[in-house]
Amino acid sequence: MKKAFAVIGANFGDEGKGLMTDYFCNRNEKSLNIRFNGGAQAGHTVVTNDGRRHVFSHIGAGSFSNADTYLSEFFITNPILFMKEYSEDFTNNIYISKDSDITLPCDMLINQLTEDSRQKKRHGSCGVGIYETVSRSKNEDFRIKFGDMLSDSELYEKITLINNEYVPKRLEKLGIENISDEFLKLLYNNIITENFIEDLKNMKKICHISDDSIIDKYENVVFEGAQGLMLDCERKDYFPNLTPSNTGMKNVRSILNKFPYTETEICYVTRSYFTRHGAGKFNTESESLKENYNLYDKTNQSNKYQGNFRYGFFDCSEFLKSIQLDSKYLSSDDCISLCVTHTDETNSKIICHDKEIYPADIAKKINVDFLYVSNGESQNSVKKIPLE
């Protein structure tokens, strides 16, 4: 029987999804690592047992464990950022759904201009055009998918059409009136467009166009989520500081429903405290927590669009609410597991505002089948803990 794992971030992202994806891909049989939401704004860190480190953006975080990658129709591809990430060190297959939407230079430019215009009211975007790609792709006249068979000249003409017709209307809808000369120079820069087309051509040479049927070729499939349940596009209690995708089991279930004989384990991942990178509500944010436990993140550094990496106490009520909201996409025969990461930073405990609890305590609250605890960066640090 095929075995499927789904790695879901339970908080605001940065929980350790890359670590657990790598862990579940490390099987005797070759795995298929499936990206089922988000896009190039993801930054999933994997550290091998011998110290090799990479922050995965497009390519599946299970690649160091010899997994092939499948970027599903729910994943947004960015040829510019893919080619920056890719190197010949990645020798495994990379498959991309023909229906995966493509981010264009104009999407990134609009995204960055919009965030800059919000000043202190930023949404917390990464600035790589994810939301703008989603918005543009709702109109088929302006949509470009990875499987579209366009010549260089046809692609150039379509991008020019989008820049001339779509972009002005989009900026007007966003209420942006002051368009700088710098923005226009970048938007209509022929070299940027030509380089983008070249990046897309190279990406298509490296990757294989596919669809969900690719799953049939693998006995072990690992779904790798991006962002976390508290950033899901349906979490209106955190609007507008959300990501424009379903971060939980919704997309995973729609794919798995095509393969009804798969045994599935859903692993919800959380740190032993909460973090958030970007603007938005954060009820338990605490600067003193960072200082008291000497917390430091090697991947998430301060940047122009997301600001400083934020730390806070573990929010038990919000954690439980997130899991409960996602449960509507679970099946009665799914195995549910929990992974608590970064326990080496917090003396093996989960740090709440008013108390410290053990990972097993929170595992019992959501009635999981398995508990994993990680006290380091590599998959060797992950231990399966028996539950009484």
Secondary structure, DSSP 4 states (H G I P E B T S, - for coil): --EEEEEEE-SSS-SSHHHHHHHHH-SSSPEEEEE-S--TT--EEEE-TTS-EEEESSS-TTGGGT-EEEE-TTSPB-HHHHHHH--TT--S-EEEETT-BB--HHHHHHHHHHHHHHGGG-----SS-HHHHHHHHTSGGG--BTT----HHHHHHHHHHIIIIIHHHHHHHTT-----HHHHHHHT-HHHHHHHHHHHHHHHHHSEEE-GGGGGG-SEEEEE--S-GGG-TT-GGGTTS--SS--SHHHHHHHHTTSTT-EEEEEEEEESSEEEESSS--TTB-HHHHHHTT---SS---BTTTBSEEEE-B-HHHHHHHHHHHGGG--TT-EEEEEEE-GGGTTTSEEBSS-EE-HHHHHHHTT-SEEEEE-SSSGGGEEEEP--
